[in-house]
Amino acid sequence: MLEPVSTADRVEILDVLRGFAIFGILLVNMEAFGWPLVLVNAQEWPRMVDRVADWLISFFAQGKFYPLFAFLFGYGLTIQMAHLEARGARFIPLYLRRLSVLLLIGAAHTLLLWMGDILITYALVGFPLLLFRTRRPKTLLLWALIGVLITVALYAASVRPVEYLTRRAIGSPRIEQPPGQRGVLDWFDARRTVHIYSRGPYGQIFRQRLAEAALVHVAGFIFLPHLFALFLLGLYAGRRRLLHDIPGHLPFFRKILPWALGIGIAGNLVAVVAEEYTRYVEMPRIEFLGVLSNLVGGPALTFCYVSAFVLVASGEARRLLRPLAEVGRMALSNYLLQSLICTTIFYSYGLGLYGQVGPARGLAIAIAIFLAQIPLSVWWLRRFRFGPAEWLWRSLTYGRLQPMRIAASGATGAG
């Protein structure tokens, strides 16, 4: 009978990296939780502490953690294939069910909680990844490069129209209009959006969230080839088993660390300076240079983080990473929990702080939430085999309810 991978067969460094990614995703998403889409990365913060916090998040987190999740997703494909092939099972039907369930969870997340869901995108990009599961490593690298180049071309073609629509939405004086008289831009009027999320009823928030979710997924189409390239890099690393055998690949990670750090710092400096400059001056070419630098510098810093964690995990300090691994084992549950907590903080049915929390306070809130998630994850996994969302995902994927309590199953946990 098919069942999920047991805890004994898990690759701990993957869970550590997932836990770290969950923290980074929260840092990046915090501004999007509390401010209109058109103001994210476009605001002029009057307080120095907010400008410093915004700069730190842009430099160290923005564009670094969705690549990490994408890389881990691709790497996980190789683990799932090996797990099923060892049991003589058919991989493709189970994998398709797994992605379909993830797609449904992402849709529920979007409908009920937050417009910035990433699960739908990951599920959709995961389907074509099947076509590359048996391709040669060099082929994977070639197509990864092609994916990055396609994204660069798509973004270059879209800079001016996106800039125009954004500035129209920011400058629009309209806050409320009868539904029958709304134009497309009215859904993204900054002041109207603040009014809806901070004061409006749930039904109005629901309609606004759907409009924003549609924009996020349409605009995100530009970056899908880049995301797919990162999936392919994860698949490539999994085929080489880079994270399965850390001692055997330490020379590789020691070699890649300084290169990734150097390229990451250079690329992100250009990206942050370009982002800051284009807040005050409309310069599509400068903005394009910033995005291009982030497309290179972001993943470079991502792989710098990966290398650093691998080197730490190879020494005596490995035990310090175990609580982070527990967060990673419940990555899906923790991701959804972050949305539940943050929307309650910012939306009208909770504290109603939408449009009031700057980057400095947002950073403090993010750290506090994550610090609470660490002991919560440790506590939960001492009693249960899965996080609640992971249990639902696996139960629907395997077509039967998975044993939840550790005592009931006689196991020490599973992934």
C-alpha positions in Angstrom: 0.0 0.0 0.0 1.4 3.4 -1.0 2.0 5.9 1.7 4.0 9.2 2.2 7.8 9.2 2.8 8.6 8.4 6.4 10.5 10.7 8.6 13.5 8.4 8.6 13.7 8.8 4.8 13.4 12.5 4.8 16.3 14.7 3.8 16.6 17.0 6.8 18.4 19.9 5.0 15.4 20.2 2.7 13.1 20.7 5.6 15.6 23.3 7.1 15.5 25.2 3.8 11.7 25.0 3.7 11.5 26.4 7.2 13.9 29.3 6.3 11.9 29.9 3.1 8.7 30.2 5.1 10.3 33.0 7.2 11.5 34.8 4.1 8.1 34.5 2.3 6.5 36.1 5.3 9.0 39.0 5.3 8.3 39.7 1.7 4.5 39.3 1.9 4.0 41.5 4.9 3.8 44.7 2.9 1.3 43.1 0.5 -0.8 41.9 3.4 -1.1 45.5 4.7 -1.0 47.8 1.6 -2.6 48.0 -1.8 -0.9 46.2 -4.7 -0.1 49.4 -6.5 1.8 50.8 -3.5 3.9 47.6 -2.8 7.6 48.5 -3.5 6.4 52.0 -4.7 5.9 54.0 -1.5 7.9 56.8 -0.2 8.3 56.2 3.6 8.8 59.4 5.6 10.4 57.7 8.6 14.1 56.6 8.4 13.4 53.4 10.3 10.8 52.4 7.7 13.2 53.2 4.8 15.9 51.1 6.4 13.6 48.2 7.0 12.2 48.4 3.5 15.8 48.4 2.1 16.8 45.4 4.2 13.8 43.4 3.1 14.3 44.4 -0.6 18.0 43.5 -0.5 17.9 40.3 1.6 14.5 38.8 1.0 12.7 40.2 -2.1 13.1 37.8 -5.0 15.1 35.3 -2.9 12.5 33.0 -1.4 10.1 32.2 -4.2 13.2 30.9 -6.0 14.1 28.8 -3.0 10.7 27.2 -2.8 10.7 26.6 -6.6 14.1 25.0 -6.4 12.9 22.8 -3.5 9.8 21.9 -5.5 11.9 20.6 -8.4 14.2 18.8 -6.0 11.3 17.1 -4.4 10.1 15.7 -7.7 13.2 13.4 -7.8 12.5 12.2 -4.2 8.9 11.4 -5.1 9.9 9.5 -8.2 12.5 7.5 -6.3 10.0 6.7 -3.5 7.4 5.4 -5.9 9.7 3.6 -8.3 11.2 1.7 -5.3 7.7 0.4 -4.6 6.9 -0.4 -8.3 4.2 2.2 -8.4 3.1 4.4 -11.3 4.5 7.9 -10.7 2.6 10.1 -13.1 -1.0 9.5 -11.8 0.0 10.1 -8.2 2.0 13.2 -9.1 -1.0 14.6 -11.1 -3.3 14.0 -8.2 -0.8 15.7 -5.8 -0.6 18.8 -8.0 -4.4 18.9 -8.5 -5.0 18.8 -4.7 -2.4 21.6 -4.3 -4.2 23.6 -6.9 -7.5 23.2 -4.9 -5.8 24.2 -1.7 -4.4 27.3 -3.4 -7.8 28.2 -4.8 -9.4 27.9 -1.3 -6.6 30.0 0.1 -7.3 32.7 -2.5 -11.1 32.6 -2.1 -11.1 32.6 1.7 -8.0 34.4 2.9 -5.6 36.3 0.6 -5.1 37.3 -3.0 -1.3 36.7 -3.0 -1.4 32.9 -3.1 1.5 31.2 -4.6 0.2 27.6 -4.4 -1.9 27.9 -7.6 1.2 29.1 -9.6 3.4 26.3 -8.2 0.8 23.7 -9.0 0.3 24.9 -12.6 4.1 25.2 -13.3 4.5 21.7 -11.8 2.5 20.1 -14.5 4.9 20.8 -17.4 7.8 19.8 -15.2 6.8 16.2 -15.8 8.0 16.5 -19.4 11.6 17.0 -18.1 11.7 14.4 -15.4 13.9 12.0 -17.4 15.9 14.6 -19.5 19.6 14.8 -19.3 21.2 17.2 -16.8 22.6 19.4 -19.6 19.2 19.7 -21.2 17.7 20.8 -17.9 20.4 23.6 -17.6 19.8 24.7 -21.2 16.0 25.0 -20.7 16.6 26.8 -17.4 18.6 29.4 -19.3 15.9 29.7 -22.0 13.3 30.2 -19.3 15.2 33.2 -17.8 15.7 34.8 -21.3 12.0 34.4 -22.1 11.1 36.2 -18.9 13.5 39.0 -19.7 12.0 39.5 -23.1 8.4 39.4 -21.8 9.2 42.0 -19.1 10.9 44.3 -21.5 7.8 44.3 -23.6 5.5 45.1 -20.6 7.4 47.8 -18.7 5.7 50.8 -20.2 2.0 49.6 -20.0 2.4 48.3 -16.5 4.0 51.6 -15.4 1.2 53.6 -16.9 -1.5 51.5 -15.2 0.2 51.6 -11.9 0.6 55.4 -11.8 -3.1 55.8 -13.0 -4.2 53.7 -10.1 -2.1 55.5 -7.5 -3.2 58.9 -8.7 -6.9 58.1 -9.0 -9.0 60.3 -6.7 -12.0 57.8 -6.6 -12.7 55.9 -3.5 -16.2 54.6 -3.9 -18.5 54.2 -6.9 -21.7 52.2 -7.7 -20.6 48.7 -8.9 -22.2 49.3 -12.3 -20.0 52.3 -12.9 -16.6 50.8 -12.0 -13.9 50.6 -14.6 -11.0 48.1 -14.4 -8.7 50.6 -12.7 -11.1 51.4 -10.0 -10.5 48.0 -8.5 -6.9 49.0 -7.9 -7.4 52.6 -6.7 -5.1 52.8 -3.7 -7.4 54.9 -1.4 -10.5 52.8 -2.3 -8.6 49.6 -1.5 -7.5 50.9 1.9 -11.1 51.8 2.6 -12.4 48.4 1.7 -9.9 46.2 3.6 -9.8 48.4 6.7 -13.5 49.1 7.0 -15.5 47.1 4.5 -17.7 44.1 5.1 -16.4 40.6 4.3 -18.4 40.4 1.0 -16.8 43.6 -0.3 -13.4 42.3 0.8 -14.1 39.1 -1.0 -14.9 40.8 -4.3 -11.8 43.1 -4.0 -9.6 40.0 -3.3 -10.8 38.2 -6.4 -10.1 41.2 -8.6 -6.6 41.6 -7.1 -5.9 37.8 -7.4 -6.8 38.0 -11.1 -4.4 40.8 -11.6 -1.6 39.0 -9.6 -1.9 35.9 -11.8 -2.2 37.8 -15.1 0.8 40.0 -14.2 2.7 37.0 -12.9 2.5 35.3 -16.2 5.6 37.2 -17.2 7.7 35.5 -14.5 6.4 31.9 -15.1 9.3 31.0 -17.4 11.8 32.2 -14.8 9.9 30.2 -12.1 10.0 27.1 -14.3 13.8 27.6 -14.8 14.2 27.4 -11.0 12.1 24.2 -10.9 14.4 22.8 -13.5 17.5 23.8 -11.4 16.0 21.9 -8.5 15.3 18.9 -10.7 18.9 19.1 -11.8 20.2 19.2 -8.2 18.0 16.4 -7.3 19.3 14.2 -10.1 22.8 14.9 -8.9 21.6 14.3 -5.3 23.4 17.4 -4.1 21.5 17.6 -0.8 21.3 13.9 -0.2 25.0 13.5 0.3 26.2 16.7 2.0 29.7 15.4 3.0 30.4 14.3 -0.6 29.4 17.6 -2.1 30.9 20.0 0.5 33.7 21.1 -2.0 30.9 22.1 -4.5 29.1 24.2 -1.9 32.3 25.8 -0.7 33.1 26.7 -4.2 29.7 28.1 -5.1 29.3 30.2 -1.9 31.6 33.1 -2.7 30.5 33.3 -6.3 26.8 33.3 -5.3 27.5 35.9 -2.6 29.4 38.2 -5.0 26.9 38.0 -7.8 24.0 38.3 -5.3 25.4 41.4 -3.6 26.2 43.1 -6.9 22.8 42.2 -8.6 20.8 43.2 -5.6 22.6 46.5 -5.1 21.7 47.5 -8.6 18.1 46.3 -8.1 17.6 48.2 -4.9 19.1 51.4 -6.2 17.0 51.2 -9.4 13.8 50.5 -7.3 14.6 53.5 -5.1 15.3 55.8 -8.1 12.2 54.9 -10.0 10.0 55.8 -7.0 10.7 59.4 -7.8 11.4 59.5 -11.5 9.5 57.6 -14.2 12.4 55.8 -16.0 11.2 52.5 -17.6 14.8 51.6 -18.6 16.1 52.0 -15.1 13.2 49.9 -13.8 14.0 47.2 -16.4 17.6 47.2 -15.3 16.5 46.7 -11.7 14.3 43.8 -12.6 16.9 42.2 -14.7 19.5 42.6 -11.9 17.0 41.0 -9.5 16.3 38.1 -11.8 20.0 37.3 -11.6 21.0 38.6 -8.2 17.9 37.2 -6.4 18.5 33.5 -7.2 22.3 34.0 -6.7 21.7 35.2 -3.2 19.2 32.3 -2.8 21.9 29.8 -3.6 24.3 31.6 -1.3 21.7 30.9 1.5 21.5 27.3 0.4 25.2 26.9 0.5 25.6 28.5 3.9 22.9 26.3 5.4 24.5 23.2 3.9 27.9 24.1 5.4 26.3 24.7 8.8 24.4 21.4 8.6 27.7 19.6 7.9 29.1 20.6 11.3 28.4 20.5 15.0 25.9 23.4 14.7 23.5 21.1 12.8 21.4 20.5 15.9 20.6 24.3 16.0 18.8 23.9 12.7 16.4 21.2 13.9 13.6 23.5 15.1 13.8 25.2 11.6 13.4 21.7 10.1 10.2 21.2 12.1 8.8 24.4 10.6 9.7 23.1 7.2 8.0 19.8 7.7 4.8 21.8 8.2 5.6 24.4 5.5 2.1 24.3 3.9 0.3 24.6 7.2 2.6 27.4 8.4 2.2 29.3 5.1 -1.6 29.2 5.4 -1.4 30.1 9.1 0.6 33.2 8.2 -2.2 34.3 5.9 -4.8 33.7 8.5 -2.9 35.7 11.2 -2.0 38.6 8.9 -5.4 39.1 7.3 -6.9 39.1 10.8 -4.4 41.8 11.8 -5.0 44.0 8.8 -8.6 43.4 7.6 -11.8 44.9 9.0 -13.0 41.7 10.5 -9.9 41.7 12.8 -7.8 44.7 14.0 -8.4 46.7 10.8 -4.8 48.0 10.5 -4.7 47.8 6.7 -2.8 50.8 5.3 -1.3 51.8 8.7 1.7 49.5 9.3 5.0 50.5 7.8 8.0 48.3 7.0 9.6 48.6 10.4 6.6 47.5 12.4 5.8 44.9 9.6 9.2 43.4 10.1 8.7 43.2 13.8 5.3 41.5 13.3 6.8 39.0 10.9 9.6 38.1 13.3 7.1 37.7 16.1 4.8 35.5 14.1 7.7 33.2 12.9 9.1 32.9 16.4 5.7 31.7 17.5 5.5 29.2 14.7 8.8 27.5 15.6 7.7 26.2 19.1 4.2 25.6 17.7 5.6 23.3 14.9 7.8 21.5 17.4 4.9 20.9 19.7 2.6 19.7 16.9 5.0 17.3 15.4 5.7 15.6 18.7 2.1 14.5 18.7 1.1 14.3 15.0 2.7 12.8 11.9 1.8 15.8 9.7 0.7 19.4 9.8 -3.1 19.7 9.3 -2.8 21.0 5.7 -0.1 18.4 4.9 -2.5 15.7 6.3 -5.3 16.9 4.0 -3.0 17.1 1.0 -1.6 13.6 1.5 -5.0 12.1 2.3 -6.6 13.4 -0.9 -3.5 12.5 -2.9 -3.4 8.9 -1.7 -7.2 8.5 -1.7 -7.5 7.5 2.0 -7.2 9.2 5.4 -3.7 9.1 6.6 -3.1 8.2 10.3 -2.6 11.4 12.1 -1.5 10.7 15.7 1.9 9.3 16.2 0.8 6.9 19.0 -2.0 5.6 16.8 0.3 4.8 13.9 3.3 3.6 15.8 5.4 5.8 13.7 7.8 8.6 14.6 6.3 10.9 11.9 6.2 11.2 8.2 6.6 13.8 5.5 
